Amino acid sequence: MVELYLIRHGKTYGNTLGRYIGITDESLCTEGLEALRAVSHRYPKVDAVCTSPLKRCIETAGILWPDMEIQCFDKLRECDFGDFENKNYLELKDNPDYQAWVDSQGTRPFPGGESREAFQNRCRQGFLEVLEMIRQKGCKKAALVVHGGTIMSILEAYGKPKKAFYDWQVKNGMGYLVHWEEKSKGGTRLYEVEPIGIDSRICTGSDLR
């Protein structure tokens, strides 16, 4: 049984404004940096740290596991929000394409960007690449420092019990502890999914969102 920590990156300036930050390669903001540093000692030691290639994930991993080598997986990057990229609800509310996307409950492709299906498939392929690396190295504990949408895609596909995509939303700096059993029947499954947050056994401090 392997312990996996699925952690969303710390807060960026765009996050503070409620913007859709996908391919925009923002660094952590001062608030995000300080919040992570305050709780970094509470994260357990791991055998491997895997991240998205975007700055906000690499910087988060460097704070939480400063002595670990970071391995980047391109397929774990956030969704390309296309025309909605780096904009928030107030800036988009009068955009008919945005309203159509909202009305579809997020199932329509982002204009000029990725579809949710393509994004989720990419994230799941990236996750399987991480599991293969873990298998080859014989890791018992590993951390994935990625994006909210990436975590949602992974857990919708492999989390037990089953939940819908949006039921797996997670705030900045928080995430889930899951257990992966390589020999589980029925393919890849993640068991005993436990939130990492202020009310959980694994406490990461205050809300970082």
C-alpha positions in Angstrom: 0.0 0.0 0.0 1.4 3.4 -1.0 0.4 6.7 0.6 -0.1 9.5 -1.9 -0.5 13.2 -0.9 -2.5 15.1 -3.6 -1.8 18.8 -2.8 -3.1 21.9 -4.5 -0.5 24.6 -4.9 -0.5 27.7 -2.7 -2.3 30.9 -3.5 -1.3 33.2 -6.4 -2.3 36.7 -7.1 -4.9 35.5 -9.6 -6.4 33.2 -7.1 -7.0 36.2 -4.7 -9.1 37.8 -7.5 -11.0 34.6 -8.4 -9.5 34.4 -11.8 -9.3 31.3 -14.0 -5.6 30.6 -13.8 -4.7 27.7 -16.0 -1.8 28.0 -18.4 -0.8 31.5 -16.9 2.5 30.7 -15.2 2.1 32.7 -12.0 4.3 32.5 -9.0 2.9 32.3 -5.5 1.8 35.6 -4.0 3.2 36.9 -0.6 0.1 35.6 1.2 0.5 32.2 -0.4 4.2 32.0 0.5 3.6 33.0 4.1 0.7 30.6 4.6 2.7 27.6 3.3 5.8 28.5 5.3 3.7 28.6 8.5 2.6 25.0 8.0 5.4 23.4 6.1 6.7 21.5 9.2 3.3 19.6 9.4 3.7 17.8 6.2 5.2 14.2 6.5 8.4 13.0 4.9 7.9 11.4 1.5 10.0 9.3 -0.9 9.2 11.3 -4.0 7.8 14.7 -4.9 6.0 15.1 -8.3 4.6 18.4 -9.7 3.1 20.1 -12.6 5.7 22.1 -14.6 4.1 25.4 -13.6 5.9 27.8 -11.2 3.1 27.8 -8.5 3.4 24.0 -8.1 7.2 23.9 -8.1 7.4 26.7 -5.6 4.8 25.1 -3.3 6.7 21.8 -3.4 10.0 23.5 -2.7 8.5 25.0 0.5 6.8 21.9 1.8 9.7 19.5 0.9 12.8 21.7 0.5 15.3 18.8 0.6 13.6 16.7 -2.0 14.3 16.5 -5.7 11.3 17.6 -7.7 10.1 15.7 -10.7 7.8 17.5 -13.1 5.2 15.8 -15.2 3.9 17.9 -18.1 0.5 16.2 -18.3 -0.4 17.2 -14.7 -0.6 20.9 -15.6 -3.8 22.9 -15.2 -6.5 23.2 -17.9 -6.1 25.7 -20.7 -9.1 28.0 -20.1 -8.8 29.6 -23.5 -10.7 32.9 -23.8 -11.6 32.8 -20.1 -7.9 32.6 -19.0 -6.9 35.1 -16.4 -10.4 36.5 -16.1 -13.0 36.2 -13.3 -16.7 36.0 -13.1 -17.3 39.8 -13.1 -15.2 40.2 -16.2 -17.0 37.3 -18.0 -20.6 37.5 -16.8 -21.8 39.4 -19.9 -19.9 37.1 -22.2 -22.5 34.8 -24.0 -19.8 32.1 -24.4 -19.2 32.1 -20.7 -22.9 31.9 -19.9 -23.2 29.0 -22.3 -20.4 27.3 -20.5 -22.0 27.9 -17.1 -25.3 26.6 -18.3 -23.6 23.4 -19.5 -22.3 22.9 -15.9 -18.8 23.1 -17.2 -19.1 20.4 -19.8 -18.7 22.6 -22.9 -15.1 23.1 -24.2 -13.5 26.4 -23.2 -13.5 28.7 -26.3 -10.0 28.6 -27.6 -8.9 26.2 -24.9 -9.3 22.6 -23.8 -12.5 20.6 -23.3 -13.0 19.1 -19.9 -12.8 15.6 -21.4 -9.5 16.3 -23.0 -8.1 17.9 -19.8 -9.3 15.0 -17.6 -7.8 12.4 -19.9 -4.5 14.2 -20.0 -4.4 14.5 -16.2 -5.2 10.8 -15.8 -2.5 9.8 -18.2 0.0 11.9 -16.3 -1.1 10.3 -13.0 -0.6 6.8 -14.4 3.0 8.0 -15.4 3.5 9.0 -11.8 2.3 5.6 -10.5 4.7 3.9 -12.9 7.6 6.0 -11.5 6.5 5.1 -8.0 6.4 1.4 -8.9 9.8 1.4 -10.4 11.4 3.3 -7.4 9.5 1.3 -4.8 8.2 4.4 -3.0 6.0 4.0 0.0 5.0 7.7 0.3 4.8 10.2 -2.5 3.5 13.8 -2.9 1.8 15.2 -6.0 1.8 19.1 -5.9 -0.6 20.0 -8.7 -3.7 22.0 -9.5 -7.2 21.8 -8.2 -8.6 20.6 -11.5 -5.9 18.0 -11.8 -6.8 16.6 -8.4 -10.5 16.6 -9.3 -9.8 14.7 -12.5 -7.7 12.1 -10.7 -10.1 11.4 -7.9 -13.2 11.4 -10.1 -11.6 8.6 -12.1 -9.9 6.6 -9.4 -11.2 7.7 -6.0 -13.3 5.3 -3.8 -16.1 5.9 -3.0 -17.0 7.4 -6.3 -17.9 11.1 -6.4 -18.5 13.6 -9.2 -15.8 15.9 -10.6 -16.9 19.0 -8.7 -17.3 17.1 -5.4 -13.5 16.9 -5.2 -12.8 20.6 -5.1 -10.0 21.6 -2.8 -8.6 24.9 -1.6 -5.1 26.3 -2.0 -2.4 24.4 0.0 -4.8 21.6 0.9 -5.7 18.3 -0.6 -6.2 14.6 0.1 -4.3 11.7 1.5 -5.1 8.5 -0.5 -3.9 4.9 -0.5 -3.0 3.2 -3.7 -2.9 -0.6 -3.8 -1.1 -1.7 -6.9 -2.8 -5.1 -7.0 -6.3 -3.8 -6.4 -8.9 -5.6 -8.5 -10.6 -3.6 -11.3 -7.6 -1.5 -12.2 -6.2 1.6 -10.5 -8.1 2.5 -7.3 -7.4 5.1 -4.6 -8.8 4.1 -1.2 -9.4 5.7 2.2 -9.5 9.2 0.7 -8.9 11.6 3.6 -9.1 15.4 3.3 -6.0 17.4 4.3 -7.2 20.5 6.1 -7.9 22.3 9.3 -10.4 19.7 10.5 -8.5 16.6 9.5 -6.0 14.4 11.1 -3.4 15.8 8.8 -3.7 19.5 9.6 -2.3 22.1 7.3 -3.4 25.2 9.3 -5.6 28.0 8.1 -7.6 28.2 4.9 -5.1 29.3 2.2 -7.6 30.2 -0.5 
